[in-house]
Amino acid sequence: MEDHKKLRTADDVGRMIHMVSHQLKRQMCEREEEDSLTNMQRRVLHYIMFESLRRDIYQKDVEKEFQIRRSTATGILQLLEKNGFVSRESVVWDARLKKVVPTQKAEAHREQILNNIRYVEGLLTKGIPKKDVEVCVRVLGQMSENLLGDEKKRGEETTDHE
């Protein structure tokens, strides 16, 4: 039996997620276009472009959506801004708060970004029944919540002891 087809156990979950994550990153690097964006930058830009059609988007929204730290979100947004894909605009009710807005340059890349995401999502789910994909998404969501809960718990413990 081939290695990748061996029966996996509960002890393999983290390793398998890590392995798939690296494979996904490699796949995205192979498909990088002339825009020089990383996979994560593309996903954040995609999120901003589509969510901003319905509501204002702020850095906190990006942090929450992608479960990333403020410093990571800041770095991604700064690069997107530097490369001309987004701008930050002040809001009337709070000068410190800046909404993130896609630029015309971002709009010009909309179809390319969508096609890239659709291709990789199709590749990820190829040959897997829809109900299994739904279970996978639900389980991964719960795993993410478990990890997030533990991070918050450990953060509170650190704060309590200081």
N, C-alpha and C positions, 0 to 999 in steps of 0.2 A: 504494500500500500504506500502511495506517495506521502511524503511528510505533511503537505498542506491538506491532505484528505483524512488524516488521522482524527479519531474522535477527540474532541476538546473537552476539558473538564472546567469546573468553576475556577480552578487555579490559573487557567489560561486566559481569562477574560481581559485583564489589563494588558497582557502581552499581545493578545490578538488586536485589541483596539489600537495599541501603539504601532503594531505592524501595519495595519490597514491605514492608519494616519500617515505613516511614512510613504506607503505606496501611493496614496492619494496625492501627497505633496509632489512626489516624483512625476506622477501623471500630469499634474497641473503645470509643472515646470516644462515638460515636453511640449505642452500646448500654449505656453506663453507667447503672446503676440508682440507686436511692435510697441504696445503701450507701456511695457516694462513694469507692469504691476505684478505683485505676488498674488498667490491664490487668496490669501486673507484680505489683501487690499481690494481685490476684485469683489469678494463676497461682501465686504463692508460697503463698497461703492454701490453694489447691486441693492443692498438693503436701503441705503440712503436714497437712491434714485427712485425706488418704488414706494417706500414708506412716505417720502416727502410729497408724493402726489396726494396723500390723504391727510397729512398732519405735519407739523413742524418736528424736526429731528434734532436732538441735542446729543452731546457726547455721552451723557448718562444712558441714553437709549442704546447706543452702540455697545457700551460696556455690558449692559444687561442682556441684550440680544445674543452677544457672542461669548458671554461669561468670561470677560477679560478684565484685567486690572486697568485702573485709570491711566497708569503710565503707558501701558500697551496701546490703549485706545488713543491716547495723545499722540504717540509716535506714528500710528497708522494715519490718523487724521492730518497730522502735520505734513506727512509725505504726500498724501492725496492733495492737500492744499498747495504744497510746493510744486507739484507736477500739474497743477491747474485743473484738477478734477472736481474739487469742491471749494467753496468759500465759506467763511464764517461771518454771519451777520448779526449785529446786535439786535436785541428785542427791546421794544419800547418800555416795558414794565421793569426791566432789570438790566442795566448797562453791563453788568458782569457776565450775564448769560448770553451765549452766542448759539444761534441755530446753525446747523450744517446744511448747506444748500448745494446741490449738484450744479456744475457749470455747463456751458454749451459744449465744452470739450468732453465732458462725461456723457452728455446726451448723444454725442457722435459715436461713442463706444458702446452704447446700450445694447445693440443687437449682437455685437461680438461677445460681450460679457455674458449675455443670456445664452447664446449658442454654446459657449464654453461650459457654462454651468449645466445646461441640459445634457450635453455630451457626457460629462463625467458622471452626473446623476444616473443617466441611462446605463453607463458602463457598470456603476456600482450595483445596480439592481437587476442587471441582465440575468434572465433565467430564474429569477426568484419570484414566487407567487406574491401578488399584491398583499394578501393577508399576512404573509411572513414578513414583508417589508414593514407593514404597519406594526406588527409585534416588535420587530427590531427597533423601530423608531420609539415606540412606547418604552421599551426596556432601556434603551440608551438615555432617554429623557429621565427616567427614574434614577439611573446610575449617576447622571449629572446632578440631579437634586441631592442624592446621597452625599456626593463629594462636596457640593456647595454647603450642605448642612454641616458637614464636618469642618469645613473651612471656617464657617461662622462660629461654630462651637469653640474651635481652637483659638479664634480671634478673641472671643469673649473671655476665655480662660487666661489669655495673655494680658488682657486689659484688667481683669480682676486681680492679678498678682502684681501689677506694677505699682 
